[in-house]
Structure formats: structure tokens, C-alpha cells
Amino acid sequence: MVTRDDRGLRRGGSRDFRDRLRGTPDEASRFVGQLATHATRRDFHFIAAHEGATGPLLGFIYGYTGEPGQWFDDRIRAELTTEMAVRWLADVYEVVEFGVWPAVQGRGIGGQLHDALVSSLTNRTAILSTRQRATFAMRLYRRHVWQPLLTDYRFPSSANPHPIIGLDLHQKTNR
């Protein structure tokens, strides 16, 4: 069951994330703290998939409208040409986190989460970072016509390259 909860996590909380993400309690607490900060940003949306009406969290997607001065926007803007920055960042929705637990991947949950978020956006574009390797997520992004903007961006906290991809939300084929 995919549900919208723009106030953030009303069910689950940091323990659910720790258990599902197999992270430490500190990692789960940092994630939930980051989520609380992001929940104050413009056009914040959090959409979750649960097993049934009261079952465990199976996946989620969240983001907000990006603006100059925010961490991700500033770093990506510095890597793009001026023309690309104007096209992709002038009215951008940043998909900050998007995940489906491995045990339920390939069942369409990611597509439902993606479509629930994208169908509600009024921005001109959306961007996100993802992993380099072939995954269920990369297949979903290709199917929905996400375009590569940067092919191997390196975040300060990661040695691994990450593609930064964008979606033109005004193309009818994406809706």
C-alpha cells in the first residue's frame, strides 16, 4: 500500500529504518534527523509503501524543491555548464532518498512510489543521484526517461562515482 505522509514518518520511525536499512542505531538516527530537517523545506513530500494498512515499511521516496544555497544544489550546479544549470536547476525537485527493501524489489513497488511522487510535482525538472551499477532502480529510471546529467559525480563522503540524472517533468511521456 503506497501512502502519502508529507509530515514524515508517522509509522516506523528510526528503529524501522535501522532494521530495514541494516544500519547502526547512529546511522538510523542521523537519517531520521536529516529527514526532519528536510521536512521543513519547500514542497517536501514523503511517500511510503507498507505491507497492507498496518504492515512494515517496504520502501519510500522523498524530496523537496531545490534552491541555491542548499548542499546538493550548490554542488551539482558547480559541476554543470551554465546552460545545463539553467535548464535543470531553475525549477528543480530534488529526490533525496528513494529505496525499496531488497526482499521486495522487482514487484512494482518502486514504480508505484516513483509515479505517486512524480504525478504530484509542479516543478519543471527533477534530479537525483543513484548508484553506478545495474539495478532495479536504474531500469525504472530508464523506463521513465530520466537523462544522465553527470555520469560519475563523486560525493565527498564516497569514493564511488554516482550518476546524477534528471527528469523533464513537462514531457507528457513521463507522466
C-alpha positions as CSV (number, residue, x, y, z in Angstrom):
1,M,0.0,0.0,0.0
2,V,1.5,3.3,-1.1
3,T,0.5,6.3,1.0
4,R,1.5,9.9,1.2
5,D,2.7,11.3,4.5
6,D,4.1,14.8,4.0
7,R,4.8,15.2,7.7
8,G,7.4,12.5,7.5
9,L,7.4,9.2,9.3
10,R,4.3,8.8,11.4
11,R,4.8,5.0,11.4
12,G,8.0,3.1,11.8
13,G,10.5,5.7,13.0
14,S,14.2,5.3,13.3
15,R,14.0,1.7,14.5
16,D,12.1,0.6,11.4
17,F,14.8,2.3,9.2
18,R,17.6,0.8,11.2
19,D,16.1,-2.7,10.9
20,R,15.3,-2.3,7.2
21,L,18.5,-0.5,6.1
22,R,20.6,-2.8,8.3
23,G,22.4,0.3,9.6
24,T,23.6,1.1,13.1
25,P,21.4,2.9,15.6
26,D,23.5,6.0,15.0
27,E,23.0,5.8,11.2
28,A,19.3,5.4,11.6
29,S,19.2,8.4,14.0
30,R,21.2,10.5,11.5
31,F,18.9,9.6,8.7
32,V,15.7,10.4,10.7
33,G,17.4,13.7,11.8
34,Q,18.2,14.6,8.2
35,L,14.6,13.7,7.3
36,A,13.3,16.1,9.9
37,T,15.4,18.9,8.6
38,H,14.4,18.2,5.0
39,A,10.7,18.1,6.0
40,T,10.9,21.8,6.6
41,R,11.9,22.5,3.0
42,R,9.6,23.8,0.3
43,D,7.3,21.3,-1.3
44,F,8.5,18.4,0.9
45,H,6.8,15.1,0.1
46,F,7.3,11.8,1.8
47,I,5.6,8.7,0.2
48,A,5.8,5.3,1.8
49,A,4.9,1.8,0.8
50,H,3.7,-0.6,3.5
51,E,2.7,-4.2,3.5
52,G,-1.1,-3.7,4.0
53,A,-2.6,-1.0,6.0
54,T,-0.6,-1.6,9.2
55,G,2.3,-3.7,8.0
56,P,6.0,-3.0,7.9
57,L,7.7,-0.3,5.7
58,L,8.6,-1.8,2.3
59,G,10.0,1.4,0.6
60,F,9.8,5.1,0.4
61,I,10.6,8.2,-1.7
62,Y,11.0,11.7,-0.5
63,G,12.3,15.1,-1.6
64,Y,11.7,18.8,-1.9
65,T,12.1,21.7,-4.2
66,G,15.8,22.5,-4.5
67,E,17.2,26.0,-4.1
68,P,20.5,27.7,-4.4
69,G,22.3,27.6,-1.1
70,Q,21.3,24.1,-0.3
71,W,24.0,21.5,-0.2
72,F,23.1,19.3,-3.2
73,D,22.0,22.2,-5.4
74,D,25.3,24.1,-4.9
75,R,27.5,21.0,-5.5
76,I,25.7,19.9,-8.7
77,R,25.4,23.5,-10.0
78,A,29.2,23.8,-9.7
79,E,29.6,20.8,-12.0
80,L,27.1,21.7,-14.7
81,T,27.6,24.1,-17.6
82,T,25.7,27.3,-17.2
83,E,23.2,26.2,-19.8
84,M,22.6,22.9,-18.1
85,A,22.2,24.6,-14.7
86,V,19.6,26.9,-16.1
87,R,17.7,24.1,-17.7
88,W,17.9,21.5,-14.9
89,L,18.1,23.6,-11.7
90,A,16.0,26.7,-12.2
91,D,12.8,24.9,-11.0
92,V,14.0,21.5,-9.7
93,Y,12.6,18.9,-7.4
94,E,15.3,17.0,-5.6
95,V,14.6,13.4,-5.0
96,V,16.7,12.9,-1.9
97,E,16.0,9.3,-0.9
98,F,14.3,6.5,-2.8
99,G,14.6,3.0,-1.7
100,V,12.8,-0.4,-1.8
101,W,13.9,-3.1,0.6
102,P,15.8,-5.8,-1.4
103,A,13.5,-8.6,-0.5
104,V,10.6,-6.9,-2.3
105,Q,12.4,-5.4,-5.2
106,G,11.1,-6.3,-8.7
107,R,7.4,-6.3,-7.6
108,G,6.5,-2.8,-8.9
109,I,6.7,-1.0,-5.5
110,G,9.4,1.3,-6.8
111,G,7.4,2.2,-9.8
112,Q,4.3,3.0,-7.7
113,L,6.4,5.2,-5.4
114,H,8.0,7.0,-8.3
115,D,4.7,7.6,-10.1
116,A,3.0,8.8,-6.9
117,L,5.6,11.4,-6.3
118,V,6.2,12.5,-10.0
119,S,2.5,12.8,-10.7
120,S,2.1,15.3,-7.8
121,L,5.0,17.6,-8.8
122,T,4.6,21.0,-10.5
123,N,8.3,21.7,-10.9
124,R,9.8,21.8,-14.4
125,T,12.5,19.1,-13.6
126,A,13.6,16.6,-11.1
127,I,17.1,15.3,-10.3
128,L,18.6,12.6,-8.2
129,S,21.8,10.7,-7.6
130,T,22.0,6.9,-7.9
131,R,24.5,4.1,-7.9
132,Q,26.5,3.3,-11.0
133,R,25.7,-0.4,-11.3
134,A,22.7,-2.0,-13.0
135,T,19.9,-2.2,-10.5
136,F,16.1,-2.4,-10.5
137,A,16.2,1.4,-9.9
138,M,18.3,2.1,-13.0
139,R,15.9,0.1,-15.1
140,L,13.0,2.1,-13.6
141,Y,14.8,5.4,-14.4
142,R,15.5,4.4,-18.0
143,R,11.8,3.3,-18.4
144,H,10.7,6.8,-17.2
145,V,13.1,8.6,-19.4
146,W,15.5,10.0,-16.7
147,Q,18.5,11.5,-18.5
148,P,22.2,11.5,-17.4
149,L,23.4,14.9,-16.4
150,L,26.7,13.9,-14.7
151,T,28.0,10.4,-15.2
152,D,30.4,9.9,-12.3
153,Y,30.0,12.6,-9.7
154,R,31.9,11.9,-6.5
155,F,30.3,12.9,-3.2
156,P,32.8,14.0,-0.5
157,S,31.7,11.1,1.7
158,S,32.0,8.4,-1.0
159,A,34.9,7.1,-3.2
160,N,32.3,5.6,-5.6
161,P,31.1,7.6,-8.5
162,H,27.4,8.4,-8.7
163,P,25.4,9.3,-11.8
164,I,23.3,12.4,-11.4
165,I,20.2,12.1,-13.6
166,G,17.3,14.4,-14.4
167,L,13.7,14.1,-15.5
168,D,11.9,16.7,-17.6
169,L,8.5,16.8,-15.8
170,H,6.8,18.6,-18.6
171,Q,7.3,15.9,-21.1
172,K,3.9,14.1,-21.3
173,T,5.7,10.7,-21.8
174,N,7.0,10.9,-18.2
175,R,3.6,11.2,-16.5
